[in-house]
Amino acid sequence: MVEPGQRRLLRDGVEIKVEDRVLDLIVLLIRHRDRALDRREIIDTLWGPRPVSDATLRQLVHKARRTLDDDGEHQSVIRTLYGRSLQWVAPVETASMPTVATEPALRPTPVEAMREDPAAATPLPVDIPTSADPARAVLPVAAVPDRSRRMSHHSRWRSWPGLLMVLIVLLAAGASLLWWQHPAPRPSAAATRQAVIPADVTGAVTIAVLPFLDMDAGHDMPYLSDGLTEELINQLGRFPQLRVAARTSTFLFRDRPVDVREAARALGVANVLEGSVQRSGARIRVRVALVNAGNGYESWSDEYDAASGDLLNVEGEIAKAVITELRPKLDTRTLAALQTHSGINPAAHDFYLVGLEYLNRRTTPDIEKAIVYFQRAILSDPGYAPAWSGVAVAYAILRDYNSDAPPDTHYADALAAANKAIALDGQLASAHAVLGLLYEEHWEWTPAQREFKLALQLDPSDATTHQWYAMYLWFVGDVNTALAQMRSAHDLDPLSPIINADLGRALLYTGQVDAAVAQYRDAIALDPRFALTHLFLAQAYMAQNHDSEALQETQAAIALTPTPHPSSYLAVLGLAQSLTGNQGGAREQLATLESRSRTQYVSGVSLSLLYAQLGDDRKSLASLSRAVADHDHLMLPAVVSSADQWRNDARFAPLLVQMGLQKR
């Protein structure tokens, strides 16, 4: 009998002594007994991103079989398939066995419990390992435009002409926060070749850091090679005269044969940094080369052989060497801006890199794992500011992850972690950027702008900060400056699906509807499975009175989201159905949202849109008022393309006052 909750294995009522990871493997195989698990999935679950050899896995399987009186010849309990996968094949009596738990849970600890005294958090079941090992470093769950009101097949907005256009804008704006939840597949090589080369920033030297190759024999070190790449992007991005391509775009070239000149053309850069990482025991070897994209020749290369704990210093040496090579084109004072790594605990940095690896996978379970690993870094080194910033960013993403979650979810944790990071290192751009986002979404406009500007001063090459600042500018009605910020973001991250979609939105909000439609079509050609671009294109089609096309794009967007579909998407679907004459469809979507609202949070903006379209002015305004009171993130932005109608309508004035966008 297996008792996962008690972490026990019994035979005839007698407990059998078994190693923790052996028990973890047995539980994992039983839980997923309906299918075979390949070695990569098993290693990922039991060890995380750390390097694990085939021999280690074989030894673990041998121990599990020996514990279960199985053998490699008959394989009556654990069967090996094609030498690469394992499956539990013995009968399981579920009636007499408690529900089998999932693989060891990685759950965050509330930040408030760690902010002042990280060591006061619920202790780990074992000592913190010196390398990233999720099975040995797990926090227990407990710790953790004008329209007629006359309705016909050809009529448009049923009610409140200005309101409906604003509500579509709000829904689309808020829905952009959901892009984290459904990461789109990587664009094809052909699509990246067709990408428009961004215009050069005047006076800037341009560079892309391509994902470093993992040269470990088992290719089991993505957190190390990817983390080194991301750290170099961040280091180089701090130089005002150096424009560094963003991670989202450069990582599209991961795990594929890369022609440096093709990559440089797609990314719009003149220089490319590439390299590899190989770990051998306690040593790390890093090979790196700086390539001139114009002729394909290396302008500098080097090799670093260091102890694993010296990886931080290797990062700094590489960044200094790149800047030294590019110095004739740069302000010589910029070299002093390089971040120093003296006194940082190598184990904390290792945990931090694993956290980044999980954070960039962009699924709810992986982001939660990222928080746990960032917390491991904090427990190893409470003064390591990047780990606190990582916690803040991860919580901010989770908080905005789902439009059907209460708006304040994780807000306090994100805010506490961001402030702690800044207290430790006031020059950390990522912490100021996420703090700006948190202030913005709580409608604290002055401190939000201050933090965004400071973040961009510290790291002008951060595409996401430019994007977030553009959202702030939409919120306060400065659509032209927002367009400039989105162009900067696109220059830095030309292959990012969300930034391509948001550039279309920026064009739309400045009245360039045809240009917005063209941008959305280009973005869909780059990545046809990114749902949000289809939803934004539907909005643009509505502005052009192309209702059938708007309905088609809305349906395409919904088809790309998991079930149950997000409420905000269903609200736009109901509007599109109404505009094409299907009032019954619109009422059906409204009924769905009303039903959901009885058991879970549903945005008042989503409900308000459908109430307004179906002619219920009272409920529409009441729902919108509730959204304002809730600090609903679907209120982003409050004034955009329908600013005049909104600002001049007395019914909306109290809402604008409450949001701090209009004086009393």
Secondary structure, DSSP 8 states (H G I E B T S, - for coil): -EEGGGTEEEETTEE----HHHHHHHHHHHHTTTS-EEHHHHHHHHHTTS---HHHHHHHHHHHHHHTT--TTT-SSEEEETTTEEEE-S---GGGS-----S-------GGGTSS-GGGS---SS---SS--TTTS---TTT-----SS-STT----S-HHHHHHHHHHHHHHHGGGGGTS------HHHHHTS------TT-EEEEE---EE-STT---HHHHHHHHHHHHHHHTT-TTEEE--HHHHGGGTTS---HHHHHHHHT-SEEEEEEEEEETTEEEEEEEEEETTT--EEEEEEEEEEGGGHHHHHHHHHHHHHHHHGGGS-GGGGGG----TT--HHHHHHHHHHHHHHTT-SHHHHHHHHHHHHHHHHH-TT-HHHHHHHHHHHHHHHTS-TTS-TTTTHHHHHHHHHHHHHH-TT-HHHHHHHHHHHHHTT-HHHHHHHHHHHHHH-TT-HHHHHHHHHHHHHHT-HHHHHHHHHHHHHH-TT-HHHHHHHHHHHHHTT-HHHHHHHHHHHHHH-TT-HHHHHHHHHHHHHTT-HHHHHHHHHHHHHTS-SS--HHHHHHHHHHHHHTT-HHHHHHHHHHHHHHHTTS---HHHHHHHHHHTT-HHHHHHHHHHHHHTT-GGG--SSSTTHHHHHH-TTTHHHHHHTTSS--
